Amino acid sequence: MVDGYVTGANVFVDFNFNLQQDEGEPSAIFNADSSVYEFPMPHPDSTGTVPDSVSYVDFSAVEEFTLGCLWNRPRIAEVPAGAIDSSRGVVEEPYTMIYVPWTENNPGDKANITPFSTLLEAYIAEETEEIPEPISVADGCGQVAEGVAQDVSGRITELASDLAQYGYDPAALYEDFIAAEDDEARATAERVVDILTTVRSIQLMAEDEVGERVNQYVSRRMIPVVLSGDFETLEFDVSYQTISRPEDESFDVKDWWAYDAIILDDGQLVARDDGRSLELSMDNLKEHAEQYTEVTSFMARDFPVTDVNTELEERHSWIWRDGARGIGELWTRVMIGGALPGDSTVAPDVSVGRELSITAGAADGIYSGEDQRTMSYHSWNWNGDQIGEGTRTYVAINNPSNEWMDYDILTVYADRDLSTINEIYGDLLELPVGLSSVAELKSLLTLSDWFNIEKITSDRIFVYYVRLSEDTGEFVEYCTVHERTELGRTGEELERVDGSTALARCTELFSG
């Protein structure tokens, strides 16, 4: 295990990809002579007996165990306060590091667990999210677990290709930079450990607050920034999610919260307004993230329409804009989505082929504070580093007199009645979408209602927007192009066309 070489850690193989040590996943034994954590297994000597003078680890809880399976599973190192780092001395705050297996860097005997390999953790979390049931330790070498291993490795291969295009060597994520005497990598690794220490502290605070274990997700978009080594202050996203649990006979429930673009300076949380150092606390994180979001989500276990999922969500978020912190989104939402029956346009890499939703609440409240009913219909895919790309039609009904799609979403959320949700889904299939539906969408708007149609690529955000002005009774419309930032949000405005020519310009841009 490499930061400096660390002694006093708990190192184990995570056979079932849940990023925690379960019964049957034994800890490694530290070899002080080689600074290596080992998993010695019993082997008979020449007489056919197993010496009892040697300490062994026991993998008998894992059915169909093989060394090949072990090599394709994560190795996790939990570093407690009091452990010794050969470069930095006594560890004062606990942190966790992970070796994420990758086929192209899959050692047959030893793996380096480093701050850099830990940055790949999110790929494990994402590949296990869609598994219907958690993997048991006994099945840790079974078909489902092996499928996760292959999917994780494939995602890292895609990332490696992307990194190579920017001149970064993906092997650097896995090397022993101490043995290589790479002082630059060691200095960068120390800064990464400061980040991991902070992230681990946040996770422990989150678990203490909710009273149960939570999954942690750190944005993988920080990987190229970290590999460049050109950072002291780092802005990144981190989110946490409770384990999904049964709520009633039809729904499971989970809680999720996220801190977007928190700022760390040498691992220290800093204020967004003036850059002063802050105590690490849940309140300070909430106050100084660019956006803080809390979500409670109910997921249906079954749905009467084939291949369509339903989710009921209550979301609150607070956002920084123009030097002020205000309400970003407050909503209760019914989301009904998936590949439409018979829809042959949904490619294998499309995460959500089509999703339809209705929202009741106040959106963008830092500016408007308006109550809204919204409908969206969108198609998304995800590229190798999980930056979403796709299109969306989004309609906001702000005028209480507009009765179009006027469902009582708060009651639907509270009752969680699937037959009612199925009726809503049938109505939503009639929703007009896309630039070809602009005339029809305009006819459905009343004063203060609006819609936009978006196209999002890896580096651009295109938006066609229409609002029926409450002041003039006329349509306000524009077409904009924005840069998409490294953290996936809207950056610099590159082009804007207002008025009657906006639709023609966006039609041209969307087709490009």
C-alpha positions in Angstrom: 0.0 0.0 0.0 1.5 3.2 -1.2 1.3 6.8 -0.1 4.5 6.4 1.6 4.4 2.7 2.4 1.8 2.4 5.2 1.9 0.0 8.1 -1.0 -0.6 10.5 -3.8 -0.7 7.9 -6.6 -3.2 7.5 -6.4 -4.7 4.0 -9.0 -7.1 2.6 -10.3 -8.4 -0.7 -13.8 -7.1 -1.5 -15.3 -10.2 -3.2 -18.9 -8.9 -3.5 -18.1 -5.3 -4.6 -19.9 -3.6 -1.7 -16.8 -1.6 -0.6 -17.0 -2.9 2.9 -15.5 -5.9 4.8 -18.0 -8.7 5.3 -17.7 -11.9 7.3 -15.8 -14.3 5.1 -13.5 -11.6 3.7 -10.4 -12.0 5.8 -7.8 -9.4 6.4 -4.3 -9.6 5.0 -1.2 -10.2 7.1 1.5 -7.5 7.0 5.0 -8.6 6.1 7.4 -6.1 7.8 10.4 -7.3 5.8 8.8 -6.4 2.4 6.2 -3.8 3.5 3.6 -6.0 1.7 0.2 -7.1 2.9 -0.1 -10.8 2.1 -2.8 -13.4 1.9 -0.9 -16.6 2.5 -3.0 -19.7 1.8 -2.3 -23.2 3.2 -0.2 -25.5 1.0 0.8 -29.0 1.9 4.6 -29.6 2.3 6.4 -32.6 0.7 4.9 -34.9 3.3 1.3 -33.8 2.4 0.7 -32.0 5.6 -0.1 -28.3 6.1 2.4 -26.7 8.6 0.6 -25.2 11.6 3.5 -22.8 12.4 2.4 -20.4 9.6 -0.5 -18.0 9.7 -3.0 -18.4 6.9 -6.0 -16.6 5.6 -9.2 -18.5 5.0 -11.2 -17.9 1.9 -13.5 -20.9 2.4 -16.6 -18.7 2.7 -16.2 -17.9 -1.0 -17.7 -20.7 -3.2 -15.7 -21.5 -6.4 -12.8 -19.5 -5.1 -9.8 -19.2 -7.4 -6.8 -17.0 -7.5 -8.0 -15.5 -10.8 -11.2 -14.4 -9.0 -9.1 -12.8 -6.2 -7.0 -10.9 -8.7 -10.1 -9.5 -10.4 -11.6 -8.1 -7.1 -11.0 -4.8 -5.4 -8.5 -4.7 -2.6 -9.4 -2.2 0.1 -7.1 -0.6 2.7 -8.6 1.0 5.7 -6.1 3.3 7.3 -6.8 4.2 10.9 -5.5 7.1 12.9 -2.2 5.9 14.4 -1.0 4.0 11.3 2.5 4.8 10.1 3.2 6.4 6.7 6.9 6.0 5.8 6.8 9.4 4.1 4.5 11.5 6.3 4.8 9.8 9.7 1.9 9.0 12.1 -1.5 9.2 10.4 -3.7 11.6 12.3 -7.0 11.2 10.5 -8.4 7.9 9.0 -8.9 7.4 5.3 -9.5 4.5 2.8 -7.7 3.6 -0.4 -8.8 1.1 -3.0 -7.2 -0.9 -5.8 -9.8 -1.2 -8.5 -9.0 -4.2 -10.8 -8.3 -3.5 -14.5 -7.6 -6.3 -17.0 -4.7 -4.4 -18.6 -3.0 -4.0 -15.2 -4.0 -7.1 -13.4 -1.0 -8.5 -11.5 -0.8 -12.2 -10.8 0.8 -11.7 -7.4 0.8 -8.1 -6.1 -1.4 -5.0 -6.6 -0.5 -1.5 -5.6 -3.2 0.3 -3.6 -2.5 4.0 -4.1 -4.3 7.3 -3.9 -4.5 7.3 -7.7 -6.1 3.9 -8.0 -8.7 5.0 -5.3 -10.0 7.7 -7.7 -11.6 4.9 -9.8 -13.9 3.8 -6.9 -17.0 5.4 -8.5 -16.9 2.9 -11.3 -17.5 0.1 -8.8 -20.5 1.9 -7.2 -22.0 2.7 -10.6 -21.7 -0.9 -11.9 -23.3 -2.4 -8.8 -26.2 0.1 -8.7 -28.3 -1.8 -11.3 -27.8 -5.3 -9.7 -31.3 -6.4 -8.4 -29.9 -8.1 -5.3 -26.7 -7.5 -3.4 -24.0 -10.1 -4.1 -23.2 -12.4 -1.1 -19.7 -13.2 -0.1 -20.4 -16.8 -1.0 -21.2 -15.8 -4.6 -18.2 -13.4 -4.7 -16.6 -15.6 -7.5 -19.9 -16.3 -9.2 -21.4 -15.2 -12.5 -22.9 -11.9 -11.3 -19.7 -10.8 -9.5 -17.6 -11.7 -12.5 -19.8 -9.7 -14.7 -19.3 -6.6 -12.5 -15.6 -7.2 -12.6 -15.6 -7.3 -16.4 -17.8 -4.2 -16.6 -15.6 -2.2 -14.2 -12.5 -3.2 -16.1 -14.1 -2.2 -19.4 -15.0 1.2 -18.1 -11.5 1.8 -17.0 -10.2 0.8 -20.4 -12.5 3.4 -21.9 -11.2 6.0 -19.4 -7.6 5.0 -20.3 -8.3 5.7 -23.9 -9.7 9.1 -23.1 -6.7 9.9 -20.8 -4.2 8.9 -23.4 -5.7 11.4 -25.8 -4.9 14.1 -23.3 -1.3 12.8 -22.9 -1.9 11.1 -19.5 -0.5 7.6 -19.0 -3.3 5.5 -17.4 -0.7 3.1 -16.0 0.2 6.0 -13.6 -3.0 5.2 -11.7 -1.5 1.9 -10.7 2.3 2.3 -10.3 4.3 2.1 -7.1 5.7 5.7 -7.3 7.8 5.2 -4.2 9.8 2.3 -5.8 10.0 4.3 -9.0 11.4 7.3 -7.0 8.9 9.6 -8.7 9.0 12.6 -6.3 6.4 14.5 -8.4 3.9 11.7 -8.2 4.6 11.3 -4.5 3.9 15.0 -3.8 0.6 14.7 -5.8 -0.3 11.6 -4.0 0.1 13.3 -0.7 -2.4 16.0 -1.8 -4.8 13.3 -3.0 -4.6 11.6 0.4 -5.5 14.9 2.0 -8.6 14.9 -0.2 -9.4 11.3 0.6 -9.0 12.0 4.3 -11.5 14.8 4.0 -13.9 12.7 1.9 -13.7 9.9 4.5 -14.4 12.3 7.3 -17.5 13.5 5.4 -18.7 9.9 5.0 -18.3 9.2 8.7 -20.2 12.3 9.6 -22.9 11.4 7.1 -23.2 7.9 8.6 -23.4 9.3 12.1 -26.1 11.7 11.0 -28.4 9.1 9.3 -27.5 6.2 11.7 -26.5 3.7 9.0 -23.9 3.0 6.4 -23.9 5.1 3.2 -22.3 4.7 -0.2 -19.9 7.4 -1.3 -19.5 8.7 -4.8 -16.6 11.0 -5.8 -16.7 12.6 -9.2 -14.4 10.9 -11.6 -13.9 14.2 -13.5 -11.2 15.0 -11.0 -9.0 12.2 -12.4 -7.4 14.2 -15.3 -6.9 17.2 -12.9 -5.2 15.0 -10.4 -3.0 13.3 -13.0 -1.9 16.6 -14.3 -0.4 17.4 -10.9 -1.2 21.0 -11.5 -3.5 21.8 -8.5 -3.3 23.1 -5.0 -7.0 24.1 -4.7 -9.4 21.5 -6.0 -13.1 21.8 -6.8 -15.0 18.5 -7.0 -18.3 16.8 -6.4 -19.1 14.2 -3.8 -22.4 12.5 -3.0 -23.7 9.9 -0.5 -26.6 7.4 -0.7 -28.1 5.1 1.8 -28.6 1.4 1.0 -32.0 0.9 -0.7 -34.5 -0.6 1.8 -38.1 -1.9 1.5 -40.8 0.7 2.2 -44.0 -1.2 1.4 -45.2 -4.0 -0.8 -44.4 -2.1 -4.0 -41.6 0.4 -3.3 -38.1 0.5 -2.0 -36.7 3.8 -0.6 -33.3 5.4 -0.4 -31.9 8.8 0.6 -29.3 10.7 -1.4 -27.5 13.9 -0.8 -24.8 15.7 -2.8 -22.3 18.5 -2.5 -21.4 20.0 -5.9 -18.1 21.9 -6.4 -16.9 21.9 -2.9 -13.5 23.7 -2.6 -10.5 22.1 -0.9 -7.2 23.8 -0.4 -4.5 21.2 0.6 -7.4 19.1 1.8 -8.9 21.9 3.9 -12.5 23.0 3.3 -12.7 26.7 2.3 -15.5 29.2 2.1 -17.0 29.9 -1.3 -17.4 33.7 -0.7 -13.9 34.6 0.6 -11.7 31.6 0.6 -11.2 31.4 4.4 -10.5 28.0 6.0 -13.6 26.3 7.6 -14.2 23.6 10.1 -15.3 20.4 8.4 -18.9 20.0 9.3 -22.1 19.0 7.6 -23.5 22.5 8.0 -20.4 24.1 6.4 -20.4 21.7 3.5 -24.1 22.5 2.9 -23.5 26.2 3.1 -20.4 26.4 0.9 -21.0 23.8 -1.8 -22.0 25.5 -5.1 -25.1 23.3 -4.9 -26.3 21.1 -2.1 -29.1 18.6 -2.7 -31.2 16.3 -0.5 -33.3 13.6 -2.1 -35.7 10.9 -0.9 -36.5 8.5 -3.6 -39.1 5.7 -3.8 -38.4 3.1 -6.6 -41.2 0.7 -7.7 -40.1 -3.0 -7.7 -42.6 -3.7 -10.5 -44.4 -1.6 -13.1 -47.4 -2.6 -15.3 -45.7 -1.3 -18.5 -42.9 -3.5 -19.9 -39.4 -2.1 -19.5 -40.6 1.1 -17.8 -39.5 2.1 -14.3 -41.3 4.5 -11.9 -39.7 6.6 -9.3 -41.2 9.1 -6.8 -38.8 11.8 -5.6 -38.8 14.6 -3.1 -35.8 17.0 -3.7 -34.6 20.1 -2.0 -31.5 22.0 -3.2 -29.7 25.2 -2.4 -27.4 26.9 -4.9 -24.8 29.7 -5.2 -25.4 32.2 -7.9 -24.1 35.8 -8.3 -22.4 35.6 -4.9 -25.6 34.6 -3.0 -27.0 31.4 -1.7 -30.6 30.7 -2.4 -33.1 28.0 -3.3 -32.2 26.0 -6.3 -34.9 23.4 -6.5 -37.8 22.4 -4.3 -39.9 19.7 -5.8 -41.9 16.5 -5.5 -41.7 14.5 -8.7 -43.1 11.5 -10.4 -40.6 10.0 -12.9 -41.7 7.3 -15.3 -39.0 6.2 -17.7 -37.1 3.6 -19.6 -37.1 2.3 -23.1 -40.6 2.7 -24.6 -42.2 -0.6 -25.6 -41.1 -1.4 -29.2 -38.6 1.5 -29.3 -35.8 0.2 -31.5 -33.9 3.5 -31.3 -32.5 2.8 -27.9 -28.9 1.8 -28.2 -27.2 -0.6 -25.7 -25.1 2.3 -24.2 -28.2 4.5 -23.6 -28.8 4.7 -19.8 -32.4 6.0 -20.1 -33.9 5.7 -23.6 -36.8 8.0 -22.9 -37.9 9.5 -19.6 -41.1 11.4 -18.9 -41.7 13.3 -15.7 -44.1 15.7 -14.0 -42.9 17.9 -11.2 -44.8 19.9 -8.6 -42.9 22.5 -6.6 -40.7 25.6 -7.0 -37.8 25.4 -9.4 -35.0 28.0 -9.8 -36.3 29.7 -6.7 -33.2 31.9 -6.3 -34.6 34.0 -9.1 -38.3 33.3 -9.5 -39.7 31.5 -6.5 -42.5 30.4 -8.9 -44.7 27.3 -8.3 -44.3 25.1 -11.3 -45.7 22.0 -12.9 -43.1 20.6 -15.3 -42.9 17.9 -17.9 -39.8 16.6 -19.6 -39.1 14.0 -22.2 -35.5 13.2 -22.9 -33.0 10.7 -24.3 -29.6 10.3 -22.7 -26.5 8.3 -23.2 -23.2 8.2 -21.3 -19.7 8.1 -22.7 -16.7 6.4 -21.2 -16.1 8.9 -18.4 -19.8 9.1 -17.6 -20.4 12.6 -18.9 -24.1 12.6 -19.9 -25.0 13.5 -23.4 -28.5 13.8 -24.9 -31.6 15.9 -25.7 -34.5 17.1 -23.6 -37.8 18.9 -23.9 -38.7 20.7 -20.7 -42.1 22.4 -20.2 -42.8 24.6 -17.1 -46.4 25.5 -16.3 -46.3 28.4 -13.8 -49.8 29.8 -14.4 -52.4 28.2 -12.1 -55.1 28.7 -14.7 -53.4 26.4 -17.1 -55.0 23.0 -16.6 -52.8 21.1 -19.0 -51.4 18.0 -17.1 -52.7 19.4 -13.9 -52.2 16.3 -11.7 -52.1 16.3 -7.9 -48.5 15.2 -7.6 -48.3 15.6 -3.9 -51.1 13.0 -3.5 -49.6 10.7 -6.0 -46.3 10.9 -4.1 -48.0 10.2 -0.8 -50.2 7.4 -2.0 -47.7 5.6 -4.3 -50.5 4.0 -6.2 -49.1 2.2 -9.3 -52.5 2.1 -11.2 -52.8 5.9 -11.0 -49.2 6.3 -12.1 -49.9 4.0 -15.1 -52.7 6.3 -16.1 -50.4 9.3 -15.9 -47.9 7.5 -18.0 -50.4 6.9 -20.8 -51.2 10.6 -20.8 -47.6 11.6 -20.9 -46.9 9.5 -24.0 -48.9 12.2 -25.8 -46.5 14.9 -24.8 -45.2 16.9 -27.8 -41.4 17.0 -27.9 -38.5 18.4 -29.9 -37.9 21.3 -32.2 -40.5 19.9 -34.6 -43.2 20.5 -31.9 -42.5 24.1 -31.2 -45.7 25.4 -32.7 -47.8 22.9 -30.7 -45.9 23.6 -27.5 -46.4 27.4 -27.9 -50.2 26.8 -28.2 -50.2 25.1 -24.8 -48.6 28.0 -23.0 -50.4 30.6 -21.0 -48.9 33.7 -19.4 -45.6 33.1 -17.5 -45.4 29.5 -18.8 -42.2 28.5 -20.7 -40.4 25.6 -22.3 -36.9 24.9 -23.5 -35.4 22.2 -25.7 -31.8 21.3 -24.9 -29.0 19.4 -26.6 -26.0 18.5 -24.5 -22.7 17.2 -25.8 -19.4 16.5 -24.0 -18.3 20.2 -24.4 -21.4 22.2 -25.4 -24.9 23.0 -24.1 -27.4 24.2 -26.8 -30.7 25.7 -25.6 -33.8 26.9 -27.4 -36.1 28.8 -25.0 -39.6 30.2 -25.3 -41.7 32.1 -22.6 -45.0 33.7 -22.9 -44.3 37.0 -21.1 -46.7 38.0 -18.4 -45.7 41.6 -19.0 -46.4 41.9 -22.8 -48.4 38.8 -23.6 -45.8 38.1 -26.4 -43.4 35.2 -26.8 -39.9 35.7 -25.7 -37.5 33.3 -27.4 -33.8 32.8 -27.8 -31.1 30.2 -28.8 -27.9 30.0 -26.9 -24.7 28.0 -27.0 -22.7 27.6 -23.8 -19.4 25.9 -23.0 -19.8 22.8 -20.8 -17.4 22.9 -17.9 -15.2 20.1 -16.6 -17.7 19.5 -13.8 -20.5 19.2 -16.3 -22.2 22.5 -15.8 -22.9 25.6 -17.9 -19.9 27.7 -18.6 -19.2 30.7 -20.8 -21.9 31.8 -23.3 -20.4 31.4 -26.8 -23.4 32.5 -28.9 -26.9 34.0 -28.4 -29.6 34.6 -31.0 -32.9 36.4 -29.8 -36.2 36.7 -31.5 -37.8 35.2 -34.5 -34.6 33.7 -36.0 -33.8 31.8 -32.8 -35.6 28.7 -33.8 -33.9 28.5 -37.2 -30.5 28.9 -35.6 -31.1 26.3 -33.0 -32.4 23.9 -35.6 -29.1 24.3 -37.5 -27.0 23.8 -34.3 -29.0 20.8 -33.1 -28.5 19.0 -36.4 -24.7 19.7 -36.5 
